[in-house]
Amino acid sequence: MTHLRIGEAANLMGVSDDTVRRWVERGELSEYADSAGRKTVDGAELARLAQERAAAHATDDGHPVSARNSFRGLVTAVHSDPVISQVDLQCGPFRVVSLVSTEAVRELGLEPGSLATARVKATNVVIETP
């Protein structure tokens, strides 16, 4: 069974340590002590909670969306030429970069400081372990 320290769990979920502690207080996660007495949570329980939270946000204005990999974030940069634009989003601790038409950037009103959601659908995803 994988146990994660409170800070690690918070980082993975994109929330504060205090939020993870509140989840423990509400009984949404169980708390354990590691061999050094530090507070941890069960990785499987955290995964379940992550899935529940993702399912609650898996729609777009109440309409189902086929792309399940959604990252809401803040637009940090837009680099455009007459045809194509690079849009950078900061989604929690993750940077997501998308190449879209400059016309779409104008239509969506994308500029640094605006909120946007990146939806990713890929045929090849590489997964690494620590």
C-alpha angles and dihedrals in degrees: 000000000000116000122194128200115244093253092050091049091049092050092050092050094043093238137109126273087248091058091055089048090052090051088054092048091051091049095247089122132025119233124222135178120235124218090278092050094253118145116254139171129219112263093218091053090048090051090052091050091048090053092049092050092046092050090054089057099038094107133077110224090332094311120113116248124205096214106081097181100085125163119187113201152141120277105239101175142007120194112186140181123180093280113020136032135197113219119194120200128187106214106183106297092343130090114214119192124195133183111215136157117280087233090060091049089055094044092049093044092233114179135139109293097027122118121241140162122230113208115197127197114174137171093207125043123171116213123195132185124220 
